[in-house]
């Protein structure tokens, strides 16, 4: 099968189908079936994120999937953002409901209605709770498996603190978590942008989004963390009694790694012309053993394969592919599935007491003594992780460029992912200029690069020509 | 706090609140918030079930939560069972939907619409898929946290086979899994009853339900496994080509462990007058260390506590309770939470190089040399598991009695959980007799005891007085 990653959109759709990741033929528009090979990896991703969240003092809870309309409309910006996106339950059995219920598009209002009952004093703070769940949004944009669908899978962490400083520190902790997991474990690089005021999460003071790039240089937003300030604490009446017996509103943050979308990034960042390339620790099967024999050697080869399977299974997820079919067709199959390590065993290997070890990421073959197999696999595992991060970073880091005019921006967008441009302001007043950029170049203003405080000197806004006060990054987006 | 398990209903509600397992104050009737202490245990339960399902060849997938009305109505019995219980989504954003969508009350129809696309030949069989998800049912019965709510958490496994025999073998495998996990790991005893024809799962050929007993001797249905035969294969057109190139319908089974309800059984079966008693492997924290000191010994005691915490944390979930409050108040707190092992460390223990180890299940105290602590904990872990199973079994096994008339049945129900009675038939024609039993004794006919083939000789049906062909078991139920 010919699949060229250079034609990304076509490549992506083919991979989804051939590696059996997602079936788009379900009978509700925008809803898909997540298939076993993808779900097994997504479950690992959930586990790794949950483990990290728990290490940082979060605990899991489960809040209802249905949110009364009156909850959803308590915070005025939140209403505007989510009410148009909600699926509404209006009846149950044969009864009309008195109040219509939204299927959660996000859980702030469901959770904070309880936080106000749970938080009384300093002893109840900080409160750090997450839930692993599905959310539903009536997207009007075109859907694409894992990237955007009307139903997706995520973790949402919702934290409440006594002080603004603690909330700000939480935002940094969330960003560090993205670095530890998303970048170091999954090999997906990103920049954190502070979103312009017109593009923040509905109800937030500030939104920080992790933007990666797909191979077509369009950006995809991954985990975002939001400083909510006291925007929700006030309408939901979440207060605590401080040391001086004064009632104070809490400070809140929320953090939402969308696992199904992160999976899309893993597919897109690491895959190649032969199919998926999965990080070792995310692969549902990590090692496949392929026997190679003619009739006269079948028995001996299979015996050795089973022996090695048993040994490796103590530590790894291993499959012995004893199905019908040629070794070549098995190679193709497992390469498409992105399986990290293949072990080939034939009669000649038996003689030499060795096996052939093939890495999916580099397709390198290496003859390995059977006695060293465990060590070699552990070594390959480390190298695969390093290589995936390095390869992804090396491409990603080249994808930043600069432009001082709309015309140059349009040119640069043909070559790079993120274009740094001087801009009047990232406050609300800048929205019109962002619309000019969008109309002229199809690029979105993603915000200012977090932590850099980049200030243009003597530059003009590329849209309105007034003095530029900030550098923002523009990118075409998913 | 005085809580007597002998007043079970009151005890249960108190435990739910005091151990912080569930908050019933959410703003949608029948929907509750599952709180961290419960969710952490439920997550372990999910992991253990999923691990076992995968060992038996199942793979996880995720199907949409919304099911078109036309799917739900394809199987005629299924319609009748679930349409009256569905929450209906009728609009999204500002748009009315063309077809109304049910929030999944169960996923047969969502999944089988895809199975018909995935199954073509023998190579696609058996297909064994499960999903971990929420379901929603518009219950008209009174709700009770974990036991019955309008939203709950479960695993549903849906398997398809080429032959009836394989499907029947799967039902047995499902039952064995209940024994391995529910009984041996969670310590919850049960009987499997083959449900009467009038009480089977809507769309099934036969339903086998695992019935446990709550302390008030009312029964609670736990995982049930269903032989679906070809009831769904036909309307959903799930066919394969056999060896002779003939098209055949598949044979199906479905199995649904409701984790939130199993958690209710764990609470109810093991708890005592001091609160929860959690099985060691399900406890969010397995060992709590409580320091006991006066001012002059604080530093030394705390140092030792931290040392032991570090050592034990390599293998277990450990908390050092260094909060304010007396040791006694900490004991009460963690006993209410059901934490399996408490380690008390005071100045005298330091001298003796020992610690005090207290088991939650027996409340036994044992002085243990520090050097032996790891071994003693491992020993206690094994003994706790054994003791919980033994204690639960010993009570449960006494809860079977017999009666030959409605009057005797009513009497026996005051003393025992399951009453074995002669009955005309468990086929559909027996339904009226079951209603007589229900009206006169408030007990339900739960079915015939699986695998026993108990046949009455010369007995009369307790309801109609005609010749009894089967022994069924009657019980009051949740």
Interface residues (C-beta under 8 A of the other chain):
Chain A: X23 X25 X26 X27 X28 X31 X32 X33 X34 X35 X36 X39 X40 X43 X59 X60 X61 X62 X63 X64 X65 X66 X67 X68 X70 X71 X83 X84 X85 X86 X87 X88 X89 X90 X91 X92 X93 X94 X95 X101 X103 X110 X113 X114 X117 X118 X129 X133 X134 X136 X138 X140 X151 X153
Chain B: X23 X25 X26 X27 X28 X31 X32 X33 X34 X35 X36 X39 X40 X43 X59 X60 X61 X62 X63 X64 X65 X66 X67 X68 X70 X71 X83 X84 X85 X86 X87 X88 X89 X90 X91 X92 X93 X94 X95 X101 X103 X110 X113 X114 X117 X118 X129 X133 X134 X136 X138 X140 X151 X153
